[in-house]
Amino acid sequence: VAGNKALIMGIGHYANASSNLTGIDLDRSHARFIAKMLGVSEADMTEYSDTQLTLTGMRQAFDKLIRSVQADDAVLAYYSGHGSRRKMGSSCSASLVTYDGQAFSDQELEKKLQQLSTKARKLIVFLDSCFSGGATYVKSRTYELPQSAWQPKYLPGDNCSRPSNITRDYHVLATKWGDTVNNYTYIAAARDDEASFAGINGSVATLAWRACLENGAEDSDASGGITAEEIQQCAQDKINRTIGNSDTDRPHHVTLAGNTHTVLDLTKNLIAEAAPVMAPDAKATLQDIFNSRDARSQVKLTSPEQPLRINQDWLAFTVQSAHNGYVYVLMVGSDNKTFAVLFPNAEDPDNRISAGTPLALP
């Protein structure tokens, strides 16, 4: 789909061979499938792996993507590999570990993502690495590396690098990831104090997310669209069943930030792309459309009467937009399952709106 782009990064082989991870090459394949499901064509996917992703290479990959993104593009950025967390003053700083063992820090990553979210219509970020949920202060704890079929995707170091879900003093810490941005959805494989796991068929979170996209997560609000939160619930259930909850194996928890209510799709026509349902909830469908809006396009609606009284007040309002575009007015039927298109219509088919010019309806 023209206008959609994907940046796919995976490091399974590191300059220090003792840091190598299994299944990361398959993760890149899974990520391509996820990108396709979200509406990105193969030609618009850019992939980097291993030796290409030194600290310099990773910076260049993000910078190249930022330069290429146009105002109406939608973007998926994916990474699978080691994550680390290191002592920075009195707190811990999370980072992606590059091929040469350097730290691509959370502060630097956030700046790159802010640049992307400013340019892109929609930005979805998926990081399948340890500590990918953010950074926070963690108290010292006893360190134990369990024997497991799953390989933790982190490098041992100081107290900050000790994941709670493979140590015996497990507890939950809140995730912190800046301010929410409407056109930006951040998917982390693990909380800010947890390890994520790699396996021979790919990483647990990536496999779970792919399965939920491929086989369908539950449309719990019957809106006809699948939101990030609905896929998260599906993926977490699969992770819990895969990892279990023994004394040595504890599941990691998929964390969302930014616009968690958006329909997880990079295409623009959400109604056309929505999954069919037998009896959609029309209000929920409208809510999906609203939650998936590009908030950079400011639209204001005013009405002389609030509220409007049936059989007493005329339905009348004025719409004003900061950008050129088209106006559609939908009414939800009393059965809450059907829509009526009030505008445009046969008597007034011109639904164009000019930036800064009020449009009075009807």
VOPAGU-2260 file (C-alpha; in pm, 1 decimal, decimal comma):
REM VOPAGU-2260
SITE   aa  ch    i         X         Y         Z
SITE  VAL   A    0       0,0       0,0       0,0
SITE  ALA   A    1     156,3     327,8    -109,9
SITE  GLY   A    2     220,6     567,8     173,6
SITE  ASN   A    3     281,7     295,4     434,2
SITE  LYS   A    4     635,5     207,2     546,6
SITE  ALA   A    5     797,1     -48,2     775,9
SITE  LEU   A    6    1139,9     -47,8     939,2
SITE  ILE   A    7    1231,3    -400,0    1054,5
SITE  MET   A    8    1542,6    -455,9    1268,2
SITE  GLY   A    9    1669,8    -775,6    1427,1
SITE  ILE   A   10    2000,0    -877,2    1586,0
SITE  GLY   A   11    2059,6   -1246,0    1653,8
SITE  HIS   A   12    2437,0   -1251,5    1602,5
SITE  TYR   A   13    2649,0   -1003,0    1797,0
SITE  ALA   A   14    3015,1    -906,6    1774,6
SITE  ASN   A   15    3048,2   -1084,8    2109,2
SITE  ALA   A   16    2924,7   -1432,9    2012,6
SITE  SER   A   17    2831,5   -1513,6    2373,9
SITE  SER   A   18    2545,1   -1264,6    2335,0
SITE  ASN   A   19    2390,7   -1443,0    2033,2
SITE  LEU   A   20    2016,3   -1511,9    2034,6
SITE  THR   A   21    1820,9   -1787,2    1860,2
SITE  GLY   A   22    1524,8   -1730,6    1630,3
SITE  ILE   A   23    1579,5   -1361,4    1553,4
SITE  ASP   A   24    1601,3   -1427,7    1179,0
SITE  LEU   A   25    1252,8   -1578,9    1208,6
SITE  ASP   A   26    1138,6   -1272,9    1404,0
SITE  ARG   A   27    1223,9   -1056,6    1104,3
SITE  SER   A   28    1009,3   -1285,6     889,9
SITE  HIS   A   29     726,4   -1264,5    1144,6
SITE  ALA   A   30     763,3    -884,9    1145,6
SITE  ARG   A   31     727,5    -875,2     766,8
SITE  PHE   A   32     405,1   -1074,1     802,7
SITE  ILE   A   33     279,7    -835,1    1073,4
SITE  ALA   A   34     365,7    -538,1     851,5
SITE  LYS   A   35     173,5    -692,9     562,3
SITE  MET   A   36    -127,0    -754,4     787,2
SITE  LEU   A   37    -116,8    -387,9     890,8
SITE  GLY   A   38    -116,7    -271,7     529,4
SITE  VAL   A   39     248,7    -238,3     422,4
SITE  SER   A   40     360,7    -376,2      85,6
SITE  GLU   A   41     683,4    -578,7      57,6
SITE  ALA   A   42     838,2    -300,3    -152,3
SITE  ASP   A   43     788,6     -52,7     133,8
SITE  MET   A   44     958,1    -269,2     398,6
SITE  THR   A   45    1320,8    -190,4     487,4
SITE  GLU   A   46    1507,9    -458,0     682,1
SITE  TYR   A   47    1835,4    -443,2     875,5
SITE  SER   A   48    2009,9    -722,4    1063,8
SITE  ASP   A   49    2317,5    -807,8    1270,8
SITE  THR   A   50    2631,9    -628,4    1141,2
SITE  GLN   A   51    2421,2    -353,8     982,1
SITE  LEU   A   52    2295,0    -253,1    1325,1
SITE  THR   A   53    2596,4    -110,1    1499,8
SITE  LEU   A   54    2516,7     199,9    1703,8
SITE  THR   A   55    2597,5     409,6    1398,3
SITE  GLY   A   56    2397,5     178,0    1172,9
SITE  MET   A   57    2089,7     188,4    1394,7
SITE  ARG   A   58    2101,2     566,3    1411,3
SITE  GLN   A   59    2132,0     582,8    1033,8
SITE  ALA   A   60    1839,9     341,0     987,6
SITE  PHE   A   61    1610,2     565,3    1192,6
SITE  ASP   A   62    1738,8     883,9    1027,1
SITE  LYS   A   63    1683,7     738,4     679,4
SITE  LEU   A   64    1327,7     643,0     774,9
SITE  ILE   A   65    1258,2     988,2     919,3
SITE  ARG   A   66    1381,2    1156,1     599,8
SITE  SER   A   67    1167,6     930,3     380,5
SITE  VAL   A   68     837,8     975,7     565,4
SITE  GLN   A   69     588,3    1210,8     403,2
SITE  ALA   A   70     300,0    1390,3     573,9
SITE  ASP   A   71      34,4    1129,1     489,3
SITE  ASP   A   72     246,3     817,2     549,0
SITE  ALA   A   73     187,9     554,7     816,2
SITE  VAL   A   74     483,4     374,7     973,1
SITE  LEU   A   75     562,5      50,7    1157,1
SITE  ALA   A   76     898,3      28,1    1337,7
SITE  TYR   A   77     999,9    -315,0    1474,2
SITE  TYR   A   78    1305,0    -435,3    1670,2
SITE  SER   A   79    1399,1    -776,5    1807,6
SITE  GLY   A   80    1719,3    -838,6    1997,9
SITE  HIS   A   81    1881,1    -770,2    2331,2
SITE  GLY   A   82    1757,8    -494,2    2555,1
SITE  SER   A   83    1950,9    -369,3    2854,1
SITE  ARG   A   84    1906,8    -142,4    3149,5
SITE  ARG   A   85    2195,8      35,7    3312,9
SITE  LYS   A   86    2251,3     259,7    3611,5
SITE  MET   A   87    2221,3     627,4    3523,8
SITE  GLY   A   88    2258,8     839,0    3836,0
SITE  SER   A   89    1984,8     736,9    4079,2
SITE  SER   A   90    1769,7     563,7    3816,8
SITE  CYS   A   91    1791,5     303,8    3542,0
SITE  SER   A   92    1808,6     378,1    3170,1
SITE  ALA   A   93    1673,2     123,3    2921,6
SITE  SER   A   94    1831,6      73,7    2580,1
SITE  LEU   A   95    1844,7    -144,7    2272,9
SITE  VAL   A   96    2176,1    -331,4    2244,8
SITE  THR   A   97    2342,6    -281,3    1907,1
SITE  TYR   A   98    2557,7    -534,8    1721,2
SITE  ASP   A   99    2876,4    -382,8    1864,2
SITE  GLY   A  100    2745,4    -398,2    2220,7
SITE  GLN   A  101    2660,9     -28,1    2245,3
SITE  ALA   A  102    2347,4     117,7    2401,4
SITE  PHE   A  103    2088,9     288,2    2182,0
SITE  SER   A  104    1930,5     461,7    2480,1
SITE  ASP   A  105    1564,2     514,7    2558,5
SITE  GLN   A  106    1622,2     891,5    2547,4
SITE  GLU   A  107    1766,7     873,2    2196,1
SITE  LEU   A  108    1497,0     632,2    2081,1
SITE  GLU   A  109    1221,8     855,6    2212,1
SITE  LYS   A  110    1362,5    1155,2    2022,7
SITE  LYS   A  111    1361,9     954,5    1698,9
SITE  LEU   A  112    1005,3     838,7    1758,6
SITE  GLN   A  113     889,1    1190,5    1837,6
SITE  GLN   A  114    1032,6    1304,7    1505,0
SITE  LEU   A  115     848,8    1022,7    1327,7
SITE  SER   A  116     516,5    1087,1    1503,4
SITE  THR   A  117     537,1    1454,8    1407,3
SITE  LYS   A  118     568,6    1364,8    1037,5
SITE  ALA   A  119     364,6    1045,0    1005,6
SITE  ARG   A  120     -12,4    1009,2     993,6
SITE  LYS   A  121      17,0     703,8    1216,6
SITE  LEU   A  122     312,2     538,5    1392,3
SITE  ILE   A  123     317,8     189,3    1544,1
SITE  VAL   A  124     631,6      79,6    1729,9
SITE  PHE   A  125     690,7    -282,8    1838,9
SITE  LEU   A  126     999,3    -360,4    2048,5
SITE  ASP   A  127    1056,8    -726,6    2137,3
SITE  SER   A  128    1340,3    -692,8    2386,0
SITE  CYS   A  129    1393,2    -699,3    2759,7
SITE  PHE   A  130    1296,5    -389,5    2959,2
SITE  SER   A  131    1118,1    -253,7    2649,4
SITE  GLY   A  132     836,6    -110,6    2862,2
SITE  GLY   A  133    1048,1     189,0    2964,0
SITE  ALA   A  134    1284,4     280,2    3244,9
SITE  THR   A  135    1233,9     316,1    3618,0
SITE  TYR   A  136    1429,6     274,8    3940,7
SITE  VAL   A  137    1463,6     -84,9    4059,4
SITE  LYS   A  138    1587,3    -188,4    4404,0
SITE  SER   A  139    1865,4    -445,0    4438,8
SITE  ARG   A  140    1755,6    -806,3    4423,5
SITE  THR   A  141    1912,0   -1152,0    4431,1
SITE  TYR   A  142    2009,5   -1258,2    4081,2
SITE  GLU   A  143    1936,2   -1609,0    3951,6
SITE  LEU   A  144    1947,3   -1719,7    3587,8
SITE  PRO   A  145    1699,4   -2009,5    3558,9
SITE  GLN   A  146    1741,5   -2317,0    3342,6
SITE  SER   A  147    1480,4   -2283,1    3071,0
SITE  ALA   A  148    1397,0   -2367,4    2710,3
SITE  TRP   A  149    1354,4   -1993,1    2655,1
SITE  GLN   A  150    1647,1   -1756,2    2618,2
SITE  PRO   A  151    1626,4   -1423,2    2805,9
SITE  LYS   A  152    1695,2   -1130,5    2572,0
SITE  TYR   A  153    1912,5    -924,7    2805,1
SITE  LEU   A  154    2275,4    -896,8    2916,4
SITE  PRO   A  155    2355,4    -933,2    3290,1
SITE  GLY   A  156    2517,4    -635,7    3456,3
SITE  ASP   A  157    2439,0    -416,3    3757,7
SITE  ASN   A  158    2120,2    -425,5    3964,5
SITE  CYS   A  159    1929,3    -241,1    3693,9
SITE  SER   A  160    1973,6    -535,9    3457,0
SITE  ARG   A  161    1810,1    -797,0    3679,9
SITE  PRO   A  162    1464,9    -878,9    3541,0
SITE  SER   A  163    1189,2    -933,8    3795,3
SITE  ASN   A  164    1028,4   -1222,2    3606,0
SITE  ILE   A  165    1334,3   -1449,2    3629,0
SITE  THR   A  166    1427,2   -1366,8    3988,9
SITE  ARG   A  167    1255,9   -1486,8    4303,9
SITE  ASP   A  168    1136,1   -1148,1    4428,9
SITE  TYR   A  169     888,0   -1087,7    4147,9
SITE  HIS   A  170     675,9    -773,6    4166,3
SITE  VAL   A  171     516,6    -527,4    3927,8
SITE  LEU   A  172     643,6    -177,7    3858,0
SITE  ALA   A  173     449,1      89,8    3675,2
SITE  THR   A  174     548,5     169,6    3319,1
SITE  LYS   A  175     661,8     521,9    3239,6
SITE  TRP   A  176     684,7     639,3    2882,3
SITE  GLY   A  177     640,2    1013,2    2842,2
SITE  ASP   A  178     319,1    1181,2    2733,0
SITE  THR   A  179      62,9    1006,6    2517,3
SITE  VAL   A  180      47,1    1096,9    2148,7
SITE  ASN   A  181    -272,2    1032,1    1955,2
SITE  ASN   A  182    -115,3     903,3    1631,8
SITE  TYR   A  183     149,9     695,4    1809,7
SITE  THR   A  184     107,7     342,9    1952,6
SITE  TYR   A  185     396,4     177,5    2138,0
SITE  ILE   A  186     399,4    -201,0    2189,1
SITE  ALA   A  187     657,4    -340,8    2429,9
SITE  ALA   A  188     710,3    -714,5    2470,4
SITE  ALA   A  189     781,5    -676,7    2841,2
SITE  ARG   A  190     733,0    -437,1    3127,6
SITE  ASP   A  191    1011,8    -200,9    3221,4
SITE  ASP   A  192    1151,0    -447,6    3477,6
SITE  GLU   A  193    1101,6    -774,2    3285,7
SITE  ALA   A  194    1295,7    -996,5    3048,6
SITE  SER   A  195    1140,2   -1105,9    2720,9
SITE  PHE   A  196    1226,7   -1444,8    2572,5
SITE  ALA   A  197    1358,9   -1576,8    2241,5
SITE  GLY   A  198    1315,0   -1931,7    2110,6
SITE  ILE   A  199    1406,8   -2144,8    1810,6
SITE  ASN   A  200    1084,5   -2050,0    1628,7
SITE  GLY   A  201    1104,4   -1681,8    1714,4
SITE  SER   A  202    1047,5   -1462,7    2017,6
SITE  VAL   A  203     746,3   -1531,7    2238,2
SITE  ALA   A  204     581,7   -1188,1    2211,6
SITE  THR   A  205     632,6   -1159,1    1834,9
SITE  LEU   A  206     489,2   -1508,0    1778,3
SITE  ALA   A  207     188,7   -1428,1    1998,5
SITE  TRP   A  208     121,2   -1095,1    1825,7
SITE  ARG   A  209     145,3   -1256,0    1482,0
SITE  ALA   A  210     -92,7   -1535,5    1582,2
SITE  CYS   A  211    -350,4   -1286,6    1709,2
SITE  LEU   A  212    -333,7   -1085,1    1387,4
SITE  GLU   A  213    -345,0   -1396,0    1169,5
SITE  ASN   A  214    -615,7   -1588,8    1349,7
SITE  GLY   A  215    -812,9   -1297,5    1486,5
SITE  ALA   A  216    -825,3   -1138,4    1827,4
SITE  GLU   A  217   -1167,3   -1102,7    1987,7
SITE  ASP   A  218   -1359,4    -790,1    1887,6
SITE  SER   A  219   -1482,2    -748,8    2245,0
SITE  ASP   A  220   -1685,1    -430,8    2182,0
SITE  ALA   A  221   -1834,4    -558,5    1850,8
SITE  SER   A  222   -1717,2    -244,0    1671,7
SITE  GLY   A  223   -1594,9    -428,0    1362,0
SITE  GLY   A  224   -1236,3    -311,9    1420,2
SITE  ILE   A  225    -960,5    -472,5    1629,8
SITE  THR   A  226    -784,8    -228,7    1861,7
SITE  ALA   A  227    -434,1    -244,7    2006,4
SITE  GLU   A  228    -579,5    -332,1    2347,2
SITE  GLU   A  229    -782,3    -620,6    2202,5
SITE  ILE   A  230    -472,4    -768,6    2035,8
SITE  GLN   A  231    -273,6    -712,6    2356,5
SITE  GLN   A  232    -526,3    -920,0    2553,2
SITE  CYS   A  233    -509,2   -1198,5    2295,2
SITE  ALA   A  234    -127,4   -1193,0    2282,3
SITE  GLN   A  235     -90,1   -1190,9    2660,7
SITE  ASP   A  236    -308,2   -1498,1    2690,8
SITE  LYS   A  237     -86,0   -1680,8    2442,1
SITE  ILE   A  238     232,0   -1566,4    2623,0
SITE  ASN   A  239      94,0   -1688,0    2956,2
SITE  ARG   A  240      19,6   -2031,6    2808,6
SITE  THR   A  241     362,0   -2049,7    2639,1
SITE  ILE   A  242     586,2   -1943,6    2927,8
SITE  GLY   A  243     381,3   -2073,9    3217,3
SITE  ASN   A  244     430,1   -1948,8    3571,9
SITE  SER   A  245     672,8   -2186,3    3739,5
SITE  ASP   A  246     942,9   -2091,6    3987,2
SITE  THR   A  247    1193,3   -2045,8    3703,0
SITE  ASP   A  248     967,1   -1939,8    3414,9
SITE  ARG   A  249     739,5   -1640,5    3456,6
SITE  PRO   A  250     558,8   -1475,1    3165,3
SITE  HIS   A  251     644,1   -1125,1    3055,6
SITE  HIS   A  252     365,3    -874,7    3003,2
SITE  VAL   A  253     295,7    -690,5    2679,6
SITE  THR   A  254     283,0    -319,0    2756,7
SITE  LEU   A  255     108,0     -50,9    2552,7
SITE  ALA   A  256     161,0     324,8    2555,9
SITE  GLY   A  257      48,6     617,8    2346,6
SITE  ASN   A  258    -287,3     565,8    2173,6
SITE  THR   A  259    -381,7     222,5    2304,5
SITE  HIS   A  260    -741,7     245,9    2175,4
SITE  THR   A  261    -655,8     285,9    1806,9
SITE  VAL   A  262    -760,5      29,7    1548,5
SITE  LEU   A  263    -430,3    -143,7    1477,9
SITE  ASP   A  264    -419,4     -87,4    1105,4
SITE  LEU   A  265    -212,6     147,2     892,9
SITE  THR   A  266    -476,9     185,0     622,4
SITE  LYS   A  267    -687,7     499,9     607,7
SITE  ASN   A  268   -1035,8     359,1     541,5
SITE  LEU   A  269   -1113,7     193,7     873,5
SITE  ILE   A  270   -1473,1     106,4     786,7
SITE  ALA   A  271   -1376,6     -72,9     465,1
SITE  GLU   A  272   -1090,9    -258,1     634,6
SITE  ALA   A  273   -1276,4    -347,9     954,5
SITE  ALA   A  274   -1338,2    -714,1    1028,3
SITE  PRO   A  275   -1700,0    -811,6     945,2
SITE  VAL   A  276   -1930,7    -885,9    1237,1
SITE  MET   A  277   -2287,1   -1013,8    1240,4
SITE  ALA   A  278   -2429,1    -738,0    1461,0
SITE  PRO   A  279   -2185,6    -447,4    1493,8
SITE  ASP   A  280   -2225,2    -192,8    1769,6
SITE  ALA   A  281   -2251,7     127,8    1567,0
SITE  LYS   A  282   -2148,3     355,7    1853,6
SITE  ALA   A  283   -1840,6     139,6    1914,0
SITE  THR   A  284   -1755,2     162,6    1544,5
SITE  LEU   A  285   -1770,9     543,8    1560,1
SITE  GLN   A  286   -1556,2     533,1    1873,0
SITE  ASP   A  287   -1295,8     323,6    1687,2
SITE  ILE   A  288   -1289,5     580,8    1408,1
SITE  PHE   A  289   -1250,9     864,1    1659,2
SITE  ASN   A  290    -977,0     686,3    1855,9
SITE  SER   A  291    -785,1     618,3    1533,9
SITE  ARG   A  292    -797,7     978,1    1410,6
SITE  ASP   A  293    -490,1    1180,9    1325,4
SITE  ALA   A  294    -510,2    1448,6    1594,6
SITE  ARG   A  295    -276,4    1674,5    1396,1
SITE  SER   A  296    -584,4    1758,9    1186,5
SITE  GLN   A  297    -776,0    1992,4    1415,4
SITE  VAL   A  298   -1155,0    1996,6    1361,1
SITE  LYS   A  299   -1400,8    2208,3    1559,2
SITE  LEU   A  300   -1777,3    2162,2    1570,1
SITE  THR   A  301   -2015,9    2417,6    1722,2
SITE  SER   A  302   -2393,8    2409,0    1766,3
SITE  PRO   A  303   -2622,3    2696,2    1870,0
SITE  GLU   A  304   -2823,0    2469,2    2097,2
SITE  GLN   A  305   -2675,2    2216,5    2338,8
SITE  PRO   A  306   -2840,2    1979,3    2391,8
SITE  LEU   A  307   -3079,9    1960,0    2098,0
SITE  ARG   A  308   -3438,5    1868,7    2191,5
SITE  ILE   A  309   -3638,8    1631,0    1971,7
SITE  ASN   A  310   -3935,1    1799,5    1795,8
SITE  GLN   A  311   -3824,1    2139,1    1925,2
SITE  ASP   A  312   -3477,0    2225,0    1789,7
SITE  TRP   A  313   -3340,2    2206,8    1436,3
SITE  LEU   A  314   -3031,1    1992,2    1387,2
SITE  ALA   A  315   -2777,6    2258,2    1286,1
SITE  PHE   A  316   -2406,1    2302,7    1346,0
SITE  THR   A  317   -2090,5    2451,9    1198,5
SITE  VAL   A  318   -1769,6    2262,3    1119,6
SITE  GLN   A  319   -1429,7    2426,2    1088,4
SITE  SER   A  320   -1104,0    2249,5     998,6
SITE  ALA   A  321    -740,3    2352,7    1012,2
SITE  HIS   A  322    -681,9    2153,7     690,9
SITE  ASN   A  323    -854,4    2105,7     357,6
SITE  GLY   A  324   -1062,1    1789,1     349,4
SITE  TYR   A  325   -1407,1    1631,2     325,5
SITE  VAL   A  326   -1689,8    1622,4     578,9
SITE  TYR   A  327   -1913,4    1322,0     643,2
SITE  VAL   A  328   -2203,3    1320,7     886,9
SITE  LEU   A  329   -2325,0     980,7    1007,7
SITE  MET   A  330   -2624,1     911,6    1229,0
SITE  VAL   A  331   -2646,7     595,5    1436,2
SITE  GLY   A  332   -2984,3     426,0    1399,5
SITE  SER   A  333   -3207,3     364,1    1699,8
SITE  ASP   A  334   -3120,1      -6,2    1675,8
SITE  ASN   A  335   -2754,4      89,6    1740,8
SITE  LYS   A  336   -2650,7    -134,2    1449,5
SITE  THR   A  337   -2701,4      76,7    1140,2
SITE  PHE   A  338   -2575,2     407,3    1002,7
SITE  ALA   A  339   -2755,4     675,3     802,8
SITE  VAL   A  340   -2538,2     909,3     594,6
SITE  LEU   A  341   -2685,4    1256,1     646,5
SITE  PHE   A  342   -2413,8    1438,8     452,7
SITE  PRO   A  343   -2318,7    1442,1     167,8
SITE  ASN   A  344   -2658,2    1371,4      11,6
SITE  ALA   A  345   -2851,1    1409,2    -315,8
SITE  GLU   A  346   -2946,4    1769,7    -245,7
SITE  ASP   A  347   -2600,4    1872,0    -126,1
SITE  PRO   A  348   -2332,7    1639,3    -271,3
SITE  ASP   A  349   -2037,2    1876,1    -224,5
SITE  ASN   A  350   -1875,4    1783,6     108,1
SITE  ARG   A  351   -1544,3    1962,1      57,4
SITE  ILE   A  352   -1418,8    2185,6     337,1
SITE  SER   A  353   -1148,1    2449,0     304,6
SITE  ALA   A  354    -895,2    2519,4     579,4
SITE  GLY   A  355   -1013,1    2793,1     811,7
SITE  THR   A  356   -1350,5    2838,8     636,8
SITE  PRO   A  357   -1658,6    2750,1     848,5
SITE  LEU   A  358   -1903,0    2505,3     687,3
SITE  ALA   A  359   -2261,2    2547,2     810,4
SITE  LEU   A  360   -2482,6    2235,2     803,3
SITE  PRO   A  361   -2739,8    2162,9     683,8
